[in-house]
Amino acid sequence: MAQLIDRRPNAKNKSTVNRQRFIRRYKKQIKKAIADQIGKRSVTDLESGEKISIPSKDIREPTFRSGDGGKKERVYPGNKDFVPGDKIKRPPPGGAGQGGRRASDQGEGQDEFLFEISKDEYLDLLFDDLELPNLKKNQLKKMTKTRSVRAGYTTDGVPTNINIVRSLRSAMARRIALRAGPKREKAELEQELELLEKEKPRPDLKILELQNKISHLEERIKKVPFIDTFDLRYTNYAQRPDPTSQAVMFCLMDVSGSMDQATKEMAKRFYILLYLFLTRSYKDVDVVFIRHHTQAKEVDEQEFFYSQETGGTIVSSALKLMDKIIKERYPLDQWNIYAAQASDGDNWNDDSPLCKKILTDSILPAVRYYAYVEITQREHQSLWHQYESLLKSFDNFAIQNIQQQSDIYPVFREFFRKQAA
């Protein structure tokens, strides 16, 4: 069996440019496929790569072809049945001709184009066009985003970054430098040849020698290429830190007895998406995790996602703890404060009005954005109705309902979609 070894001096990622062009071109279909598949992943597998399949009809290129009808005067090679001038009957509709069998375009099946995307590509597409709402520059330190900026030119890069003007300028300078000497020598020899031809009407060895030298110089000048790989210049980009502001995100999760395992699973998925978005999009942002049942407690990331502690339901305990932490550790003139609360909406009837009062008096005037997601398939309880009444008074407050896993990602994007400038 023959073995072929690729020894070309190309990098392993030689198709990266074409791959990124493909992803940009079919970004809409790929993002839709990711949104459809994210609900099928396990909680611990939300940040790995993904196999994406998109219908082949979505990537089919438009083509021009001859339609049926018209006059055709062609005789194909090997034809023994017809001569020029014969009329050929049109084949019956439905593709029942003598040619090979073709798949009908009227069927119900659909071919798919399957490919894999890396972890970085997956997360970039997952959090594309998302941002923290109402972010303001209170204090330019700590939290930064990076952005690509022009950083001069380089002799190495990908084809999409070729700078045509710089490359042609470099090629022109090289051609001038390589041709200047031979052109000057050729001009001197031509002048000497002209004088000899005036003195000696018949060619001699000296004249022939000069003609050969001139011919050789002309060949040298012609061999100088118009452009060479040495001339190529690429636009260089560097990642520059873009200072924004200090920000903190409060994650409040209900772990009471009314939250069954499926509901807690969906709440964890929502918060894992939120945590990945913050750590992916922002270099440094504080995250405060609060779990609550009858009592609220600030916990670390491990306990927030994996602790089995449960109990009754008093939502106001989490809001009081959040208000206390803000006053102790996060001055309003130095921090952008955000909050995301997840619950099934089940709460003591006497406690829901208290939650509304805490939000109205203390929390909503202090935060940039507060997102409440209710995970339930039942009718909304008193907590939803109390929160819903806040929408008219506060534009930095948003509520959404999640009924099944497929709702998580659309709701998340609705909360944190990029605002118009």
C-alpha positions as CSV (number, residue, x, y, z in Angstrom):
1,M,0.0,0.0,0.0
2,A,1.4,3.4,-1.0
3,Q,1.9,5.9,1.8
4,L,2.0,9.7,1.0
5,I,3.8,12.0,3.4
6,D,3.1,15.7,3.2
7,R,6.4,17.5,3.6
8,R,5.2,20.9,2.5
9,P,6.5,23.7,4.8
10,N,2.9,24.8,5.7
11,A,1.6,25.2,9.2
12,K,-0.8,22.6,10.6
13,N,-3.6,25.1,10.5
14,K,-3.1,25.9,6.8
15,S,-6.9,25.8,6.2
16,T,-7.7,28.2,9.1
17,V,-8.4,31.0,6.7
18,N,-10.9,29.0,4.6
19,R,-12.5,27.6,7.8
20,Q,-13.0,31.1,9.3
21,R,-14.4,32.3,5.9
22,F,-16.8,29.4,5.9
23,I,-18.0,30.1,9.5
24,R,-18.5,33.8,8.7
25,R,-20.4,33.0,5.5
26,Y,-22.8,30.5,7.2
27,K,-22.8,32.1,10.6
28,K,-26.6,32.3,10.8
29,Q,-27.1,28.6,10.1
30,I,-24.3,27.6,12.5
31,K,-25.7,29.8,15.4
32,K,-29.1,28.3,14.9
33,A,-27.6,24.7,15.0
34,I,-25.8,25.7,18.3
35,A,-28.9,27.1,19.8
36,D,-30.8,23.9,19.0
37,Q,-28.1,21.6,20.5
38,I,-27.2,23.5,23.6
39,G,-30.2,22.1,25.5
40,K,-29.0,18.5,24.8
41,R,-25.6,19.0,26.5
42,S,-24.8,18.0,30.0
43,V,-24.2,20.7,32.6
44,T,-20.4,19.9,32.8
45,D,-20.0,19.9,29.0
46,L,-21.2,23.4,28.0
47,E,-17.7,24.8,27.2
48,S,-16.3,22.0,24.9
49,G,-16.4,22.0,21.1
50,E,-19.3,20.8,19.1
51,K,-20.3,18.8,16.0
52,I,-22.5,21.0,13.9
53,S,-24.7,19.8,11.1
54,I,-26.5,22.2,8.7
55,P,-28.8,21.3,5.8
56,S,-26.9,21.0,2.5
57,K,-29.5,23.2,0.9
58,D,-28.3,26.1,3.0
59,I,-24.7,25.9,1.6
60,R,-25.6,25.2,-2.0
61,E,-24.2,27.7,-4.4
62,P,-26.5,29.2,-7.1
63,T,-25.7,27.9,-10.6
64,F,-26.7,28.7,-14.1
65,R,-27.8,25.8,-16.4
66,S,-29.7,25.3,-19.6
67,G,-33.4,24.8,-19.2
68,D,-35.7,22.4,-21.1
69,G,-36.8,23.4,-24.6
70,G,-35.2,25.3,-27.4
71,K,-33.4,24.0,-30.5
72,K,-30.2,22.0,-30.0
73,E,-28.0,20.9,-32.9
74,R,-25.5,18.5,-31.2
75,V,-24.4,15.0,-31.9
76,Y,-22.6,13.4,-29.0
77,P,-19.4,11.3,-29.5
78,G,-20.2,7.6,-30.0
79,N,-23.7,8.2,-31.2
80,K,-24.8,5.4,-33.6
81,D,-28.6,6.1,-33.6
82,F,-28.8,9.6,-35.0
83,V,-27.4,11.8,-37.8
84,P,-27.5,15.6,-38.1
85,G,-31.0,16.7,-38.9
86,D,-32.8,14.0,-36.9
87,K,-35.4,15.2,-34.3
88,I,-35.0,13.7,-30.9
89,K,-38.2,13.2,-28.8
90,R,-38.3,15.1,-25.5
91,P,-38.1,12.7,-22.5
92,P,-41.4,12.3,-20.5
93,P,-41.7,14.3,-17.3
94,G,-40.6,12.7,-14.1
95,G,-37.1,11.9,-15.1
96,A,-37.9,8.6,-16.8
97,G,-35.3,9.1,-19.6
98,Q,-32.6,6.7,-20.7
99,G,-29.9,8.3,-18.6
100,G,-28.7,7.4,-15.2
101,R,-31.0,7.5,-12.2
102,R,-31.2,10.8,-10.3
103,A,-32.5,11.5,-6.9
104,S,-35.8,13.4,-6.9
105,D,-35.9,16.9,-5.4
106,Q,-39.5,16.3,-4.2
107,G,-38.6,13.9,-1.4
108,E,-38.9,14.5,2.3
109,G,-35.3,13.6,3.2
110,Q,-32.6,16.2,3.5
111,D,-28.8,15.8,3.3
112,E,-26.7,17.4,6.0
113,F,-23.3,18.9,6.0
114,L,-21.5,17.8,9.2
115,F,-18.3,19.4,10.6
116,E,-16.7,20.1,14.0
117,I,-15.9,23.5,15.6
118,S,-13.3,24.0,18.3
119,K,-14.0,25.1,21.9
120,D,-13.0,28.7,21.1
121,E,-15.1,28.9,17.9
122,Y,-18.1,27.4,19.9
123,L,-17.9,30.0,22.7
124,D,-17.3,32.9,20.2
125,L,-20.5,31.9,18.4
126,L,-22.4,31.2,21.6
127,F,-21.8,34.7,23.1
128,D,-21.7,36.7,19.9
129,D,-23.4,40.1,20.1
130,L,-23.9,39.8,23.9
131,E,-22.7,42.3,26.5
132,L,-23.5,43.6,30.0
133,P,-26.2,46.2,29.7
134,N,-25.8,49.8,30.9
135,L,-22.1,49.3,31.7
136,K,-20.5,52.7,32.6
137,K,-17.0,53.8,33.2
138,N,-17.0,54.5,36.9
139,Q,-13.4,53.8,37.5
140,L,-10.9,52.8,34.8
141,K,-9.2,49.9,36.4
142,K,-9.4,46.1,37.0
143,M,-11.9,44.9,34.4
144,T,-10.8,45.1,30.8
145,K,-11.9,43.8,27.5
146,T,-9.4,43.3,24.6
147,R,-9.9,44.5,21.1
148,S,-7.9,44.1,17.9
149,V,-6.1,47.2,16.7
150,R,-3.7,47.9,13.8
151,A,-0.1,47.4,14.8
152,G,1.9,48.2,11.7
153,Y,3.0,45.6,9.1
154,T,4.7,42.3,9.1
155,T,6.4,40.0,6.6
156,D,4.4,37.0,7.8
157,G,0.7,36.5,8.0
158,V,-2.5,35.0,6.5
159,P,-3.6,35.8,2.9
160,T,-6.7,37.7,4.1
161,N,-4.4,40.3,5.8
162,I,-2.2,41.0,2.7
163,N,-1.7,44.8,2.3
164,I,-1.7,45.3,-1.5
165,V,-0.3,48.8,-1.5
166,R,2.6,48.0,0.8
167,S,3.3,44.7,-1.1
168,L,3.4,46.5,-4.5
169,R,5.5,49.3,-3.1
170,S,8.0,46.8,-1.8
171,A,8.0,44.9,-5.2
172,M,8.6,48.2,-7.1
173,A,11.6,49.0,-4.9
174,R,13.0,45.6,-5.3
175,R,12.7,45.7,-9.1
176,I,14.3,49.2,-9.3
177,A,17.2,47.9,-7.1
178,L,17.8,44.7,-9.1
179,R,17.4,46.3,-12.5
180,A,19.3,49.6,-12.0
181,G,22.8,48.1,-12.4
182,P,22.1,45.9,-15.5
183,K,20.2,48.8,-17.1
184,R,23.1,51.2,-16.5
185,E,25.6,48.7,-17.9
186,K,23.3,48.0,-20.9
187,A,23.1,51.7,-21.7
188,E,26.9,52.1,-21.6
189,L,27.3,49.0,-23.9
190,E,24.7,50.3,-26.3
191,Q,26.5,53.6,-26.6
192,E,29.8,51.9,-27.2
193,L,28.2,49.6,-29.8
194,E,26.8,52.6,-31.6
195,L,30.2,54.2,-31.9
196,L,31.8,51.0,-33.2
197,E,29.1,50.5,-35.8
198,K,29.8,54.0,-37.1
199,E,33.5,53.4,-37.4
200,K,33.3,49.8,-38.8
201,P,30.5,49.2,-41.3
202,R,31.1,45.5,-41.2
203,P,30.6,43.5,-38.0
204,D,33.7,42.2,-36.3
205,L,34.4,40.2,-33.1
206,K,34.2,43.2,-30.8
207,I,30.7,44.2,-32.2
208,L,29.4,40.6,-31.8
209,E,30.8,40.5,-28.2
210,L,29.0,43.7,-27.3
211,Q,25.8,42.4,-28.9
212,N,26.0,39.2,-26.8
213,K,26.6,41.1,-23.6
214,I,23.6,43.4,-24.3
215,S,21.4,40.4,-25.0
216,H,22.5,38.7,-21.8
217,L,21.7,41.9,-19.8
218,E,18.3,42.1,-21.4
219,E,17.6,38.5,-20.3
220,R,18.7,39.3,-16.7
221,I,16.4,42.3,-16.6
222,K,13.4,40.2,-17.9
223,K,14.0,37.5,-15.3
224,V,13.4,39.9,-12.4
225,P,9.9,38.9,-11.3
226,F,7.1,41.5,-11.0
227,I,6.3,40.4,-7.4
228,D,8.0,37.9,-5.1
229,T,7.1,36.3,-1.8
230,F,9.8,38.5,-0.3
231,D,7.7,41.6,-1.2
232,L,4.5,40.5,0.6
233,R,3.5,42.7,3.5
234,Y,0.7,41.8,5.9
235,T,-1.4,44.1,8.1
236,N,-0.5,43.3,11.7
237,Y,-3.1,43.3,14.5
238,A,-2.5,43.2,18.2
239,Q,-4.8,42.7,21.1
240,R,-5.0,45.9,23.1
241,P,-6.6,46.0,26.6
242,D,-9.7,48.2,26.5
243,P,-10.4,49.5,30.0
244,T,-14.0,49.6,30.9
245,S,-15.0,49.5,34.6
246,Q,-15.2,47.4,37.7
247,A,-18.3,45.2,37.7
248,V,-19.8,42.6,39.9
249,M,-22.4,40.0,39.1
250,F,-24.7,38.6,41.9
251,C,-26.1,35.1,41.1
252,L,-29.1,34.3,43.4
253,M,-30.4,30.7,43.1
254,D,-33.4,29.2,44.8
255,V,-32.5,25.8,46.2
256,S,-35.7,25.2,48.3
257,G,-37.7,22.0,48.4
258,S,-40.1,23.2,45.7
259,M,-37.2,23.2,43.2
260,D,-37.1,19.6,41.9
261,Q,-34.0,18.2,40.3
262,A,-35.0,19.1,36.7
263,T,-35.7,22.7,37.7
264,K,-32.3,22.9,39.5
265,E,-30.6,21.5,36.4
266,M,-32.1,24.2,34.2
267,A,-31.1,26.9,36.7
268,K,-27.5,25.5,36.8
269,R,-27.4,25.6,33.0
270,F,-28.5,29.2,33.0
271,Y,-25.8,30.2,35.5
272,I,-23.1,28.2,33.8
273,L,-23.9,30.1,30.6
274,L,-23.7,33.4,32.5
275,Y,-20.4,32.4,34.2
276,L,-18.9,31.4,30.9
277,F,-20.1,34.6,29.2
278,L,-18.5,36.8,31.9
279,T,-15.2,35.0,32.0
280,R,-15.0,34.8,28.2
281,S,-16.0,38.3,27.4
282,Y,-14.4,40.2,30.3
283,K,-10.9,39.8,31.6
284,D,-11.8,40.4,35.3
285,V,-15.2,40.6,36.9
286,D,-16.3,39.7,40.4
287,V,-19.0,37.0,40.7
288,V,-20.9,36.6,44.0
289,F,-22.8,33.3,44.4
290,I,-25.8,33.3,46.8
291,R,-27.9,30.2,47.5
292,H,-31.1,30.5,49.5
293,H,-34.0,28.6,50.9
294,T,-35.3,29.9,54.3
295,Q,-31.9,31.3,54.8
296,A,-29.4,32.8,52.3
297,K,-25.7,32.1,52.3
298,E,-22.8,33.4,50.2
299,V,-20.9,30.4,48.8
300,D,-18.1,29.6,46.4
301,E,-18.5,28.3,42.9
302,Q,-18.2,24.6,43.8
303,E,-20.8,24.8,46.5
304,F,-23.1,26.9,44.4
305,F,-23.4,24.3,41.6
306,Y,-23.0,21.1,43.5
307,S,-24.3,21.4,47.1
308,Q,-27.4,19.3,48.0
309,E,-28.6,21.6,50.8
310,T,-32.3,22.4,50.7
311,G,-35.2,23.7,52.8
312,G,-38.2,26.0,52.7
313,T,-38.6,29.2,50.7
314,I,-38.0,32.8,51.8
315,V,-36.7,34.7,48.8
316,S,-36.3,38.0,50.7
317,S,-33.4,36.4,52.6
318,A,-31.3,36.4,49.4
319,L,-32.2,40.0,48.6
320,K,-31.3,41.2,52.1
321,L,-27.9,39.4,51.9
322,M,-27.2,41.0,48.5
323,D,-28.1,44.4,49.8
324,K,-25.8,43.9,52.8
325,I,-22.8,42.8,50.6
326,I,-23.3,45.8,48.3
327,K,-23.1,48.2,51.1
328,E,-20.1,46.6,52.7
329,R,-17.9,45.7,49.7
330,Y,-19.1,47.4,46.5
331,P,-19.4,51.3,46.6
332,L,-21.9,52.5,44.0
333,D,-19.5,55.2,42.7
334,Q,-16.8,52.6,41.9
335,W,-18.7,49.5,40.8
336,N,-21.2,48.5,38.1
337,I,-23.5,46.1,39.9
338,Y,-25.5,43.3,38.2
339,A,-27.8,40.6,39.4
340,A,-29.4,37.4,38.0
341,Q,-32.0,35.6,40.1
342,A,-33.4,32.1,39.2
343,S,-36.4,30.6,41.0
344,D,-39.5,28.5,40.4
345,G,-41.6,31.4,41.8
346,D,-42.8,29.5,44.8
347,N,-42.6,31.8,47.9
348,W,-44.5,32.6,51.0
349,N,-47.3,35.0,50.1
350,D,-46.3,37.4,52.9
351,D,-42.7,37.4,51.6
352,S,-43.4,38.4,48.0
353,P,-44.5,42.0,48.8
354,L,-41.4,42.3,51.0
355,C,-39.2,41.2,48.0
356,K,-40.8,43.9,45.9
357,K,-40.1,46.5,48.6
358,I,-36.4,45.6,49.0
359,L,-35.9,45.7,45.2
360,T,-37.7,49.1,44.9
361,D,-36.1,50.8,47.8
362,S,-32.5,49.4,47.9
363,I,-31.4,47.1,45.1
364,L,-32.9,48.4,41.8
365,P,-31.7,52.0,42.4
366,A,-28.2,50.6,42.9
367,V,-27.8,48.1,40.1
368,R,-27.2,48.6,36.4
369,Y,-29.3,45.6,35.5
370,Y,-31.4,43.0,37.3
371,A,-32.6,39.8,35.5
372,Y,-35.1,37.5,37.0
373,V,-35.8,34.1,35.4
374,E,-38.7,32.0,36.6
375,I,-38.3,28.3,35.8
376,T,-41.7,26.7,35.9
377,Q,-44.4,25.1,33.7
378,R,-47.2,26.1,36.1
379,E,-49.1,29.3,36.3
380,H,-47.1,32.2,37.7
381,Q,-47.1,32.6,41.5
382,S,-47.2,35.8,43.6
383,L,-43.5,36.5,43.2
384,W,-43.9,36.8,39.4
385,H,-46.8,39.1,39.8
386,Q,-45.0,41.3,42.3
387,Y,-41.9,41.5,40.1
388,E,-43.9,42.1,37.0
389,S,-45.3,45.3,38.4
390,L,-41.8,46.7,38.7
391,L,-41.3,46.7,34.9
392,K,-43.2,50.0,34.5
393,S,-41.1,51.8,37.0
394,F,-37.6,50.4,36.3
395,D,-36.0,50.1,32.9
396,N,-33.0,48.2,34.3
397,F,-35.3,45.3,35.4
398,A,-36.2,42.3,33.2
399,I,-38.1,39.1,33.7
400,Q,-38.4,35.9,31.6
401,N,-40.0,32.5,31.9
402,I,-38.2,29.2,31.2
403,Q,-40.4,26.2,30.8
404,Q,-38.0,23.7,29.2
405,Q,-34.3,23.3,28.4
406,S,-34.7,24.6,24.9
407,D,-35.8,28.0,26.3
408,I,-32.6,28.6,28.3
409,Y,-30.3,29.9,25.6
410,P,-33.0,32.2,23.9
411,V,-33.8,33.7,27.3
412,F,-30.2,34.2,28.1
413,R,-29.6,36.0,24.8
414,E,-32.7,38.1,25.4
415,F,-31.3,39.2,28.8
416,F,-27.8,40.1,27.5
417,R,-28.2,41.1,23.9
418,K,-26.0,43.9,22.7
419,Q,-27.7,47.3,22.9
420,A,-27.9,49.7,20.0
421,A,-25.4,52.5,20.1
